[in-house]
């Protein structure tokens, strides 16, 4: 059985490259699926062409500021669907707005992390995310 992937929902190509590099630098070899907007994320999770080979992610890293469908709306839909209701979702965003943080937690986020701008800090955050969510954390369901 294939290892459950990480779903990275991020529209900034630089942040995508940075996260992939940071995961690799930390020897986190979990496969990563990428969605560049909110609609693409939902399509990857629930779209008909993915039904046969669909994998529920072990972890979703979700930006809030996304084109087409906001991260908060994606989060609400994740929590409303039985197949993704219990998947850990870490909001990884540049927003410092308390209202964004509050809405994210009220919508079911498991964690809210501000994206570091410094590369070394980003690598450290990726290491800690991987260690906790993919190693230490015991998920509600096995994916």
Buried (B, 14 or more C-beta within 10 A) or exposed (E): EEEBBBBBBBBBEEBBEBBBBBBEEBEBEBEBBBBBBBBBBBBBBBEEEEEEEEBBBBBBBBBBBBEBBBBBBBBBBBBEEEEBEBBBBBBBBBBEEEEBBEBBBEBBBBBBBEBBEEEEEBBBBBBEBBEBBBEEEEBEEEB
